[in-house]
Amino acid sequence: QVPLVESGGGLVQAGGSLRLTCAASGATFRRYGWFRQAPGKEREFVATVYWSSGNSNYADFAKGRFTISRDIALNTVFLQINSLKPEDTAVYYCAAAKDWGSYDYWGQGTQVIVSS
């Protein structure tokens, strides 16, 4: 089991920004993703980044306010969220995939709470 450790969540006012961090120890993977789960809702895809190229894809709601990136030297993936809205309140999860299929590893999540 490869641990993925998320950090950077917290309580922020609407309009603010956060940068979430996902640190993977001991290995790198083909792609990484961020997902979120709001209270009472199912987990949803936010964004993914391909480790070698840095190319990324976003859910429609994430385009424009969310930016996923990776730092190869730090073996870390980031999710920058700007202009936060109360509806962004959720637990955000990092995931890693060894190949092109489903994600193989998941972090424990980091809570983001956006106050209006």
Buried (B, 14 or more C-beta within 10 A) or exposed (E): EEEBBBBBBEEBEEEBEBEBBBBBEEEBBBBBBBBBBBEEEEBEBBBBBBBEEEEBBBBEBBEEBBBBBBEEEEBBBBBBBEEBEEEBBBBBBBBBBBEEEEBBBBBEBBEBBBEE
